Amino acid sequence: MSRTPIIAGNWKMHLDHLEAIQLVQNLAYHLERADYEASELVVCPSFTSLRSIQTLIEGDRLELRLGAQDCHWEADGAFTGAVSVGMLARLKVAYVLCGHSERRQLFGETDEITNRKVRAVLAADLSPILCVGETLEQREADRAGEVVLAQLRGSLADIGADALERMVVAYEPVWAIGTGRTATPADADEMCGVVRRTIAEDFGEPVADGLRVLYGGSVKPGNVAELMRRSEIDGALVGGASLDPEDFAVICRWHRL
Ligand code: PEP
């Protein structure tokens, strides 16, 4: 099955709304029709920039898609500081990162919390980008496959196969995020294959065939093409390099490299 690749930029806690606008304008200047046709191009700004970027995308008719970096699972209520999926949907957000390793490690988010978020995102007809990945210690102990499998099963508990049509999974080894160390294309491909096989076992082959599995972890202009050539890798989740419009544009142009 042919799957439309996704290149998604995760800006994390960088850029105020004015800087974010500038970055998108600059990025759009570098992109051509063929780039939008080759992949879905997504930017995930911080909450305070979402409205500005939504307005820019609509005003300039850009074909960029909007993503959010997190959400709360409840529709509303006394959850100071939290943002609901409904609020994100009103801003035409299409994708929501769930279970990013920084949320897991720095904010104590478990598979159970991630599962609640994934279910809330799916219930609102948005697409979760579920992040999974092992630490260096786990990889060195030969436990990468087992850890990723447990994260997938925990985060996807009580979700039906039909709901998974819009699902995206990002395999992001923790030791490769923001470190400049990238998994080798062969290792990344193998782990994305583990993700797909687990989904096939639990939800059936058709769901697994349609599932887009991204790789994330120090993706740069110099390594994106080789990663994208691998059959199990359907795109990239890009942190640091997505903050530089020229670098991110080159990554979005992987199909021409
Ligand atoms: C990320 O934040 O998801 C990520 C992959 O970051 P970086 O590209 O900087 O490693």
Boltz pocket constraint, residues with backbone or C-beta under 6 A from the ligand:
constraints:
  - pocket:
      binder: B
      contacts: [[A, 10], [A, 172], [A, 176], [A, 177], [A, 178], [A, 179], [A, 180], [A, 216], [A, 217], [A, 218], [A, 219], [A, 237], [A, 238], [A, 239], [A, 240], [A, 241]]
      max_distance: 6.0
